[in-house]
């Protein structure tokens, strides 16, 4: 098989039917030079049965023998398995419009940047999913009301504006940023942590067309919605430790990180 230009990494855990929708949307991309890497994090439902229904050489599946406790491990395994120049992330309860990847790569080419993201239509899982048709896209609720043309580190330090399933970035930058960190001391946001690391290399260009459907409040999703402030603080501390370890000291981060306390922000 021809080497893919984009490797799509999909971690999953006990989301068989939602996973089917996600994989179908990845295989239906107008950009055909892709590989889809599904990493099953020890599911106990009928995930294997659902995945066996797909017959496409671009789909590769890795089954973990037991659950790792979060999405970082399966995502990182998918990244290590990947062969594409670009990595695209897709959560197993989200899905894409067919032109998502083509639009993201076009935005990257126009901007000359190394990472792209975008807005998404938000479907809370606890409400019935509306019937999705192209003519109705403009009537759906966007996750962010407005996004800037680019997202830099200073903006990210204020809030996580990046939706995981919208991200396409250079594989070499994911590896350079050491992938999604594993939680060590308390809850934190592993995806946010990677975006913060990656933003020390350069900005994220924001694609202006919404092609991602993002599901929230899923009963079977990783993590909890409690302890948000502690998780955000731990995420900043994780960035701080990483910056010290790799000896990166971007000027844009120093002022914001110093708000955590002088003893914690002494580079």
Helices and strands as residue ranges (DSSP letters): E 6-12, H 16-27, E 34-40, H 47-51, E 59-63, H 71-81, E 86-89, E 95-96, H 100-111, E 115-118, E 121-124, G 134-139, E 150-151, H 153-158, G 164-166, E 168-170, H 171-176, H 190-199, E 204-207, E 212-216, H 228-246, H 251-258
